[in-house]
Amino acid sequence: MAEHRSEHQGDTSGRSDELQWRISTFSGDQGSCVELALAQDGRVAVRNSNHRDAGTVYFTRREMEAWVRGAKAGEFDDLT
């Protein structure tokens, strides 16, 4: 299960400002998207590109794989 951590909770995955964040090219020039980065412990860090200070959520690679497969299959199309 994903976990949410702020910078103040003793995150051992590396500080979010030290990660190499990626954002989708589909987000446009307004930055209306989420950002992802690979944390030092192998989990995938996710944050809101418009509210970076709101915290970071970490997912295992397996959790991200399941989500990406669901997105590619159209399981979340009704949310956009």
PyMOL commands that place a pseudoatom at each C-alpha (Angstrom):
pseudoatom trace, name=CA, resn=MET, resi=1, chain=A, elem=C, hetatm=0, pos=[0.000, 0.000, 0.000]
pseudoatom trace, name=CA, resn=ALA, resi=2, chain=A, elem=C, hetatm=0, pos=[1.238, 3.478, -0.836]
pseudoatom trace, name=CA, resn=GLU, resi=3, chain=A, elem=C, hetatm=0, pos=[2.453, 5.682, 1.926]
pseudoatom trace, name=CA, resn=HIS, resi=4, chain=A, elem=C, hetatm=0, pos=[2.499, 9.435, 2.228]
pseudoatom trace, name=CA, resn=ARG, resi=5, chain=A, elem=C, hetatm=0, pos=[5.468, 11.162, 3.737]
pseudoatom trace, name=CA, resn=SER, resi=6, chain=A, elem=C, hetatm=0, pos=[6.322, 14.785, 4.137]
pseudoatom trace, name=CA, resn=GLU, resi=7, chain=A, elem=C, hetatm=0, pos=[9.872, 16.058, 4.359]
pseudoatom trace, name=CA, resn=HIS, resi=8, chain=A, elem=C, hetatm=0, pos=[9.504, 16.179, 8.140]
pseudoatom trace, name=CA, resn=GLN, resi=9, chain=A, elem=C, hetatm=0, pos=[8.746, 12.505, 8.773]
pseudoatom trace, name=CA, resn=GLY, resi=10, chain=A, elem=C, hetatm=0, pos=[12.260, 11.096, 8.581]
pseudoatom trace, name=CA, resn=ASP, resi=11, chain=A, elem=C, hetatm=0, pos=[12.022, 9.905, 4.993]
pseudoatom trace, name=CA, resn=THR, resi=12, chain=A, elem=C, hetatm=0, pos=[14.854, 7.488, 4.266]
pseudoatom trace, name=CA, resn=SER, resi=13, chain=A, elem=C, hetatm=0, pos=[14.218, 7.436, 0.494]
pseudoatom trace, name=CA, resn=GLY, resi=14, chain=A, elem=C, hetatm=0, pos=[16.141, 10.628, -0.137]
pseudoatom trace, name=CA, resn=ARG, resi=15, chain=A, elem=C, hetatm=0, pos=[14.845, 14.157, 0.108]
pseudoatom trace, name=CA, resn=SER, resi=16, chain=A, elem=C, hetatm=0, pos=[12.312, 14.937, -2.581]
pseudoatom trace, name=CA, resn=ASP, resi=17, chain=A, elem=C, hetatm=0, pos=[14.291, 17.995, -3.689]
pseudoatom trace, name=CA, resn=GLU, resi=18, chain=A, elem=C, hetatm=0, pos=[17.265, 15.698, -4.376]
pseudoatom trace, name=CA, resn=LEU, resi=19, chain=A, elem=C, hetatm=0, pos=[15.324, 13.313, -6.622]
pseudoatom trace, name=CA, resn=GLN, resi=20, chain=A, elem=C, hetatm=0, pos=[15.335, 13.530, -10.406]
pseudoatom trace, name=CA, resn=TRP, resi=21, chain=A, elem=C, hetatm=0, pos=[11.682, 14.333, -11.050]
pseudoatom trace, name=CA, resn=ARG, resi=22, chain=A, elem=C, hetatm=0, pos=[9.979, 13.595, -14.361]
pseudoatom trace, name=CA, resn=ILE, resi=23, chain=A, elem=C, hetatm=0, pos=[6.784, 15.106, -15.676]
pseudoatom trace, name=CA, resn=SER, resi=24, chain=A, elem=C, hetatm=0, pos=[4.699, 13.982, -18.633]
pseudoatom trace, name=CA, resn=THR, resi=25, chain=A, elem=C, hetatm=0, pos=[5.123, 15.822, -21.904]
pseudoatom trace, name=CA, resn=PHE, resi=26, chain=A, elem=C, hetatm=0, pos=[1.313, 15.729, -22.078]
pseudoatom trace, name=CA, resn=SER, resi=27, chain=A, elem=C, hetatm=0, pos=[1.042, 18.114, -19.119]
pseudoatom trace, name=CA, resn=GLY, resi=28, chain=A, elem=C, hetatm=0, pos=[1.463, 21.147, -21.344]
pseudoatom trace, name=CA, resn=ASP, resi=29, chain=A, elem=C, hetatm=0, pos=[3.114, 24.393, -20.371]
pseudoatom trace, name=CA, resn=GLN, resi=30, chain=A, elem=C, hetatm=0, pos=[0.897, 24.888, -17.301]
pseudoatom trace, name=CA, resn=GLY, resi=31, chain=A, elem=C, hetatm=0, pos=[2.443, 22.009, -15.341]
pseudoatom trace, name=CA, resn=SER, resi=32, chain=A, elem=C, hetatm=0, pos=[-0.965, 20.480, -14.684]
pseudoatom trace, name=CA, resn=CYS, resi=33, chain=A, elem=C, hetatm=0, pos=[0.311, 17.032, -13.945]
pseudoatom trace, name=CA, resn=VAL, resi=34, chain=A, elem=C, hetatm=0, pos=[1.966, 14.798, -11.419]
pseudoatom trace, name=CA, resn=GLU, resi=35, chain=A, elem=C, hetatm=0, pos=[5.702, 14.286, -11.182]
pseudoatom trace, name=CA, resn=LEU, resi=36, chain=A, elem=C, hetatm=0, pos=[7.425, 10.968, -10.627]
pseudoatom trace, name=CA, resn=ALA, resi=37, chain=A, elem=C, hetatm=0, pos=[10.927, 10.062, -9.488]
pseudoatom trace, name=CA, resn=LEU, resi=38, chain=A, elem=C, hetatm=0, pos=[12.790, 6.921, -8.544]
pseudoatom trace, name=CA, resn=ALA, resi=39, chain=A, elem=C, hetatm=0, pos=[13.698, 7.067, -4.857]
pseudoatom trace, name=CA, resn=GLN, resi=40, chain=A, elem=C, hetatm=0, pos=[16.982, 5.689, -3.506]
pseudoatom trace, name=CA, resn=ASP, resi=41, chain=A, elem=C, hetatm=0, pos=[15.179, 2.729, -1.936]
pseudoatom trace, name=CA, resn=GLY, resi=42, chain=A, elem=C, hetatm=0, pos=[13.638, 1.686, -5.271]
pseudoatom trace, name=CA, resn=ARG, resi=43, chain=A, elem=C, hetatm=0, pos=[10.138, 3.033, -4.695]
pseudoatom trace, name=CA, resn=VAL, resi=44, chain=A, elem=C, hetatm=0, pos=[8.473, 5.490, -7.051]
pseudoatom trace, name=CA, resn=ALA, resi=45, chain=A, elem=C, hetatm=0, pos=[7.849, 8.939, -5.583]
pseudoatom trace, name=CA, resn=VAL, resi=46, chain=A, elem=C, hetatm=0, pos=[4.791, 10.872, -6.797]
pseudoatom trace, name=CA, resn=ARG, resi=47, chain=A, elem=C, hetatm=0, pos=[3.838, 14.480, -6.132]
pseudoatom trace, name=CA, resn=ASN, resi=48, chain=A, elem=C, hetatm=0, pos=[1.535, 17.165, -7.513]
pseudoatom trace, name=CA, resn=SER, resi=49, chain=A, elem=C, hetatm=0, pos=[3.463, 19.452, -9.861]
pseudoatom trace, name=CA, resn=ASN, resi=50, chain=A, elem=C, hetatm=0, pos=[1.366, 22.463, -8.818]
pseudoatom trace, name=CA, resn=HIS, resi=51, chain=A, elem=C, hetatm=0, pos=[1.671, 21.821, -5.067]
pseudoatom trace, name=CA, resn=ARG, resi=52, chain=A, elem=C, hetatm=0, pos=[5.087, 20.262, -4.568]
pseudoatom trace, name=CA, resn=ASP, resi=53, chain=A, elem=C, hetatm=0, pos=[5.173, 21.259, -0.912]
pseudoatom trace, name=CA, resn=ALA, resi=54, chain=A, elem=C, hetatm=0, pos=[1.999, 19.253, -0.186]
pseudoatom trace, name=CA, resn=GLY, resi=55, chain=A, elem=C, hetatm=0, pos=[4.047, 16.096, 0.242]
pseudoatom trace, name=CA, resn=THR, resi=56, chain=A, elem=C, hetatm=0, pos=[5.188, 13.038, -1.642]
pseudoatom trace, name=CA, resn=VAL, resi=57, chain=A, elem=C, hetatm=0, pos=[3.521, 9.647, -1.927]
pseudoatom trace, name=CA, resn=TYR, resi=58, chain=A, elem=C, hetatm=0, pos=[5.710, 6.563, -2.400]
pseudoatom trace, name=CA, resn=PHE, resi=59, chain=A, elem=C, hetatm=0, pos=[4.669, 3.422, -4.269]
pseudoatom trace, name=CA, resn=THR, resi=60, chain=A, elem=C, hetatm=0, pos=[6.479, 0.137, -4.766]
pseudoatom trace, name=CA, resn=ARG, resi=61, chain=A, elem=C, hetatm=0, pos=[7.437, -0.746, -8.329]
pseudoatom trace, name=CA, resn=ARG, resi=62, chain=A, elem=C, hetatm=0, pos=[4.765, -3.453, -8.253]
pseudoatom trace, name=CA, resn=GLU, resi=63, chain=A, elem=C, hetatm=0, pos=[2.089, -0.949, -7.206]
pseudoatom trace, name=CA, resn=MET, resi=64, chain=A, elem=C, hetatm=0, pos=[3.114, 1.431, -9.983]
pseudoatom trace, name=CA, resn=GLU, resi=65, chain=A, elem=C, hetatm=0, pos=[3.117, -1.377, -12.525]
pseudoatom trace, name=CA, resn=ALA, resi=66, chain=A, elem=C, hetatm=0, pos=[-0.461, -2.279, -11.589]
pseudoatom trace, name=CA, resn=TRP, resi=67, chain=A, elem=C, hetatm=0, pos=[-1.567, 1.346, -11.840]
pseudoatom trace, name=CA, resn=VAL, resi=68, chain=A, elem=C, hetatm=0, pos=[0.143, 1.960, -15.195]
pseudoatom trace, name=CA, resn=ARG, resi=69, chain=A, elem=C, hetatm=0, pos=[-1.341, -1.218, -16.638]
pseudoatom trace, name=CA, resn=GLY, resi=70, chain=A, elem=C, hetatm=0, pos=[-4.787, -0.127, -15.462]
pseudoatom trace, name=CA, resn=ALA, resi=71, chain=A, elem=C, hetatm=0, pos=[-4.291, 3.342, -16.955]
pseudoatom trace, name=CA, resn=LYS, resi=72, chain=A, elem=C, hetatm=0, pos=[-3.179, 1.885, -20.279]
pseudoatom trace, name=CA, resn=ALA, resi=73, chain=A, elem=C, hetatm=0, pos=[-6.253, -0.373, -20.254]
pseudoatom trace, name=CA, resn=GLY, resi=74, chain=A, elem=C, hetatm=0, pos=[-8.518, 2.661, -19.798]
pseudoatom trace, name=CA, resn=GLU, resi=75, chain=A, elem=C, hetatm=0, pos=[-9.653, 1.802, -16.268]
pseudoatom trace, name=CA, resn=PHE, resi=76, chain=A, elem=C, hetatm=0, pos=[-9.362, 5.428, -15.135]
pseudoatom trace, name=CA, resn=ASP, resi=77, chain=A, elem=C, hetatm=0, pos=[-10.568, 7.225, -18.256]
pseudoatom trace, name=CA, resn=ASP, resi=78, chain=A, elem=C, hetatm=0, pos=[-13.755, 8.357, -16.504]
pseudoatom trace, name=CA, resn=LEU, resi=79, chain=A, elem=C, hetatm=0, pos=[-11.640, 10.412, -14.065]
pseudoatom trace, name=CA, resn=THR, resi=80, chain=A, elem=C, hetatm=0, pos=[-10.239, 12.736, -16.725]
for i in range(1, 80): cmd.bond("trace and resi %d" % i, "trace and resi %d" % (i + 1))
show_as sticks, trace
zoom trace
